[in-house]
Amino acid sequence: MQVNGADGVFQGGGVKGIALVGALLGFAERGWTRWVNVAGAGTGAIVAAYLACGHDAYDTEQLFRSAPYSRFEDFGPGGRLETTSGAGSTTSSPDAPLPRSRRTAARASS
């Protein structure tokens, strides 16, 4: 008998939600597709609620890819820190698209 269901408790922590989605995709690619009982805090609660509503790992990935992260920026009481780029440093725009997983790319093309 093969078991493909599990319980999930997802930790919060803002941007950790992206890592949770990556973990969900890893589970899904190995056949773990059914989440029986789920719970979470913070971002983990968003993931848990989405799964509890019947969405799968790939739907959750699309949710997190479409989130307007730049609207969530919080610079605290000191305001935004200005950074300078030195020679050879790499910077990326916060609105730059994330690389697509193989599975998402395949689903989008079908």
C-alpha positions as CSV (number, residue, x, y, z in Angstrom):
1,M,0.0,0.0,0.0
2,Q,1.4,3.4,-1.0
3,V,0.6,6.4,1.2
4,N,0.3,9.7,-0.6
5,G,-1.3,11.8,2.1
6,A,0.2,13.6,5.1
7,D,-0.4,16.2,7.7
8,G,1.3,19.5,7.4
9,V,2.3,22.2,9.9
10,F,3.8,25.3,8.1
11,Q,5.9,27.8,9.9
12,G,5.5,31.6,9.4
13,G,8.1,34.1,8.6
14,G,7.2,36.3,5.6
15,V,9.5,35.3,2.7
16,K,9.8,31.8,4.1
17,G,6.5,31.2,2.3
18,I,8.4,30.9,-0.9
19,A,10.5,28.1,0.6
20,L,7.3,26.4,1.8
21,V,6.0,26.4,-1.8
22,G,9.3,24.9,-2.9
23,A,9.0,22.2,-0.4
24,L,5.4,21.5,-1.4
25,L,6.5,21.2,-5.0
26,G,9.2,18.7,-3.9
27,F,6.6,16.6,-2.1
28,A,4.2,16.7,-5.1
29,E,7.0,15.6,-7.5
30,R,7.5,12.5,-5.3
31,G,3.8,11.7,-5.1
32,W,2.8,13.4,-1.9
33,T,-0.3,15.2,-3.1
34,R,-2.9,14.9,-0.4
35,W,-2.7,17.0,2.7
36,V,-5.0,15.6,5.3
37,N,-4.7,18.0,8.3
38,V,-2.9,21.4,7.9
39,A,-2.0,24.2,10.2
40,G,0.3,27.2,10.1
41,A,1.3,30.6,11.4
42,G,1.8,33.7,9.4
43,T,2.7,32.9,5.8
44,G,2.4,29.2,6.8
45,A,-1.3,29.9,7.6
46,I,-1.8,31.2,4.1
47,V,-0.3,28.1,2.6
48,A,-2.3,25.8,5.0
49,A,-5.5,27.6,4.2
50,Y,-4.9,27.5,0.5
51,L,-4.3,23.7,0.7
52,A,-7.3,23.2,2.9
53,C,-9.5,24.8,0.2
54,G,-8.5,22.1,-2.2
55,H,-5.6,23.7,-4.1
56,D,-2.5,21.8,-4.8
57,A,1.2,22.7,-4.7
58,Y,1.2,24.0,-8.3
59,D,-1.8,26.3,-7.5
60,T,0.0,27.5,-4.4
61,E,3.1,28.2,-6.6
62,Q,1.0,30.3,-8.9
63,L,-0.5,32.2,-6.0
64,F,2.9,33.1,-4.6
65,R,4.3,34.0,-8.1
66,S,1.4,36.4,-8.7
67,A,1.7,38.1,-5.3
68,P,2.7,41.8,-5.5
69,Y,5.7,41.6,-3.1
70,S,6.8,45.2,-3.7
71,R,3.5,46.3,-2.1
72,F,4.5,44.5,1.1
73,E,7.7,46.3,1.7
74,D,8.1,47.6,5.2
75,F,11.1,49.8,5.9
76,G,10.6,50.4,9.6
77,P,11.0,53.6,11.5
78,G,14.3,54.6,9.8
79,G,12.8,54.5,6.3
80,R,14.3,52.9,3.2
81,L,18.1,52.4,3.2
82,E,19.9,53.6,0.1
83,T,22.4,51.2,-1.2
84,T,25.2,51.7,-3.7
85,S,26.4,49.2,-6.2
86,G,30.1,48.7,-6.4
87,A,31.9,47.4,-9.5
88,G,31.1,43.7,-10.1
89,S,28.1,43.7,-7.7
90,T,24.8,42.3,-8.9
91,T,21.5,43.8,-8.0
92,S,18.1,42.8,-9.1
93,S,14.8,44.5,-9.2
94,P,12.3,43.4,-6.5
95,D,9.7,43.2,-9.4
96,A,11.9,40.9,-11.5
97,P,10.1,37.7,-12.5
98,L,11.1,34.5,-10.6
99,P,12.4,31.6,-12.6
100,R,9.7,29.1,-13.4
101,S,9.8,25.6,-12.2
102,R,9.8,22.8,-14.8
103,R,6.3,21.7,-13.8
104,T,4.9,25.2,-13.9
105,A,6.4,25.8,-17.3
106,A,5.0,22.5,-18.6
107,R,1.5,23.3,-17.2
108,A,1.6,26.8,-18.7
109,S,2.4,25.5,-22.2
110,S,-0.4,22.9,-22.3
